[in-house]
Amino acid sequence: MAKAVGFTRESAARIADAVRTVEGMPIGPGGVGWYPYRADDGPRVLLGKTTAAWSKNNSATVDIYGGTPPTHTKTGTQAGVWNMFATSIASGKWVMIAQAENGNWYVISAEC
């Protein structure tokens, strides 16, 4: 039979200190960090290629690519991606897209 463990004010303080320590760790190498991301959410930054010429303040469909550089394979498409930055992005150019907190996708970098 397992031994009973008491939960005291001191125990609660130790647990709270441990949680604060973990939440304050840096994200990345050397720290686990705490942030609102779950692995099952999937990537929020994707590599893609434009399917047509794309002007500023318009949305487009982007072909999505995966794999190991420098070889990439088309894995799908993402519709409704917004170009808010570049005057024009030519067809067939590499782009990096990201999903913002508002749920919309935006181009964040484009091949010149």
ZIBELCOR-V395806 format. One record per residue. N is the residue number from 1. RES is the residue in one letter. SS is DSSP state (hx for helix, st for strand, lp for the rest). PSI is psi in radians with two decimals (* if undefined). NEAR is the number of other C-alpha atoms within 12 Angstrom. Layout:
BEGIN
<<N	RES	SS	PSI	NEAR> <N	RES	SS	PSI	NEAR>>
END
This chain:
BEGIN
<<1	M	lp	2.38	3> <2	A	lp	2.54	4> <3	K	lp	2.37	5> <4	A	lp	2.48	6> <5	V	lp	2.27	7> <6	G	lp	2.57	9> <7	F	lp	1.90	11> <8	T	lp	3.03	10> <9	R	hx	-0.69	10> <10	E	hx	-0.69	11> <11	S	hx	-0.77	13> <12	A	hx	-0.71	13> <13	A	hx	-0.72	13> <14	R	hx	-0.74	14> <15	I	hx	-0.79	15> <16	A	hx	-0.72	14> <17	D	hx	-0.72	14> <18	A	hx	-0.75	14> <19	V	hx	-0.79	15> <20	R	hx	-0.67	14> <21	T	hx	-0.84	16> <22	V	hx	-0.77	18> <23	E	hx	-0.43	17> <24	G	lp	-0.05	15> <25	M	lp	2.55	17> <26	P	lp	2.64	14> <27	I	lp	2.38	15> <28	G	st	-2.84	10> <29	P	lp	2.29	8> <30	G	lp	-0.15	9> <31	G	st	2.56	13> <32	V	lp	-0.58	15> <33	G	lp	2.95	18> <34	W	lp	2.12	17> <35	Y	lp	2.77	14> <36	P	lp	1.17	11> <37	Y	lp	2.35	14> <38	R	lp	2.41	10> <39	A	hx	-0.54	9> <40	D	hx	-0.05	8> <41	D	hx	-0.41	10> <42	G	lp	2.98	11> <43	P	lp	2.55	17> <44	R	lp	-0.01	23> <45	V	st	2.19	24> <46	L	st	2.57	30> <47	L	st	2.35	34> <48	G	st	3.13	37> <49	K	st	2.47	36> <50	T	st	2.61	36> <51	T	lp	-0.15	23> <52	A	lp	2.91	19> <53	A	lp	2.49	21> <54	W	st	1.98	30> <55	S	st	2.79	21> <56	K	lp	2.56	19> <57	N	lp	0.44	18> <58	N	st	2.71	23> <59	S	st	2.77	27> <60	A	st	2.96	31> <61	T	st	2.34	28> <62	V	st	2.33	38> <63	D	st	2.28	30> <64	I	st	2.42	30> <65	Y	st	2.55	26> <66	G	st	3.13	21> <67	G	lp	-2.96	14> <68	T	lp	2.25	10> <69	P	lp	2.55	9> <70	P	lp	0.10	8> <71	T	lp	2.11	9> <72	H	lp	2.62	16> <73	T	st	2.40	17> <74	K	st	2.25	20> <75	T	st	-0.15	16> <76	G	st	-2.84	16> <77	T	st	2.76	22> <78	Q	st	2.01	32> <79	A	st	2.78	22> <80	G	st	0.59	22> <81	V	st	2.30	36> <82	W	st	2.38	32> <83	N	st	1.83	31> <84	M	lp	0.02	23> <85	F	lp	-0.90	18> <86	A	lp	2.39	22> <87	T	lp	-0.77	15> <88	S	st	2.42	22> <89	I	st	2.17	32> <90	A	lp	2.82	21> <91	S	lp	2.52	22> <92	G	lp	0.27	20> <93	K	lp	2.54	24> <94	W	st	2.43	27> <95	V	st	2.70	35> <96	M	st	2.27	30> <97	I	st	2.69	37> <98	A	st	2.62	28> <99	Q	st	2.18	23> <100	A	lp	2.97	16> <101	E	lp	-0.46	11> <102	N	lp	-0.01	8> <103	G	lp	-0.21	12> <104	N	lp	2.64	20> <105	W	st	2.46	27> <106	Y	st	2.55	36> <107	V	st	2.28	42> <108	I	st	-0.19	25> <109	S	st	2.57	24> <110	A	st	2.53	27> <111	E	lp	2.35	20> <112	C	lp	*	13>>
END
